[in-house]
Amino acid sequence: MQDGEVLDFDPPRLLAYTWFEDQLRWELRPQGDGCVLVLTHAFGDRFKAARDGAGWHVCLWWLSRHLYGAPTGRADDVDGLPRGWRELNQEYLRRFDIPPEKATPPPSG
């Protein structure tokens, strides 16, 4: 964790902390025989919400594949970004009403 501060901690159900200027909250909520993971990411800079939202989308998709025993080999685009990230980023830009020229650029691959 990068210079973060733990804001709330209740194992194994809750972890909340700062991450740079953002706040992240991970919660496990009981559901049936298992649980549901709820991630809340509060952005210090809204113009990076599409970039990070697309990143979390990809990461959580791979996590779900792993948990269900599906193959998890990662496929990247030519530029080193996870396959599908660019399309997700465009959708999040639209949903969050972020002008592309103001959006935080993708991480370098």
N, C-alpha and C positions, 0 to 999 in steps of 0.2 A: 504494500500500500504506500503510495507516495504522500509523505507528509500529511497523512490523514488523522482524523480524530474520531474515535469510536463515540457515537451518539447514543446508541442503545444496543444492549446485548442481553439476550435471554435464550441461551442454548437449550434445545436445538431449534427453536422456532424463529428467532429474530436476530438479525445483525444489521445495524444502521451505522453509517460512517460518512465522513467527508472524503471526497476524492478530488483533489485540486479545489476548484471553486464549486463543485457539484456535491450533492448529497445522494447517497444510495441507500436503499432499504430493501433487504431481502427477508421475506417472510415465508415460512412453511405453514400452511393451513390444512388441518385434517380434512380429508374427503374420502369417504368410503373406507377401503382397506389401505389407503395411501395418503397422499397429501398433494396439495397444489402449491407451486412456487409462485410467489407474487414479487415482482421486482418493480420498485418505484425509483425512478431516476429524476431528481430535480436539478435542472440545468442552471448554472450560474450565467451562461451565455446561450440564449435561445437559438443562436445561429449555428450551433453545433448539434442541435437536437436531431436533425435528419441524419447526419453522419453517424452519431452514436446510436441512434435508434436502429438504423440499418445494421450496425455492428452487433448490437444486442440481439436483434432478430436472427441473424445468422448464428451467433453463438448459442442461443437457446434452442434453435432448431437442431444444431448438432448435438447438444446435450440431450434433447428428447430422443434422438436416434440412438444415442449410446444407452440411455436408460431402458429403451425397448429392445435392445439387442440387435439393432440394425447396423449394417456396415457404416463406419464413421470416417473412412478415408477422405481427406479434404481435397477438394478440387478448386484450384485457383484460376482466375483469368490470366491473360498474358501479362498484365501489369502487377501481378502478385496479390490482388485483392480476392477475397473469397468469391467464387462464382455466384452470381445473383445479387451481390452487394450493390452494384451500380443501379440496377432496376429498383431495388428496395429504397435506396437513397432518394431516387427521383420521386417515388411515391410518398415518402416521408416529407420531402420538400413541399410537395403539393398539399398534403394533409395538414402540415404545420404552417402553411402559407409563408414559406421562407423563400425570398427571391434568390435564385441560384448565384447571383453575383455577390450576395452577402453571406452565403453559406460557408461554413468552415470546410476547407478542402479535405478530400479523403487522406487517410494515412498513406505514407509512402510505402510501397511494397517491397 
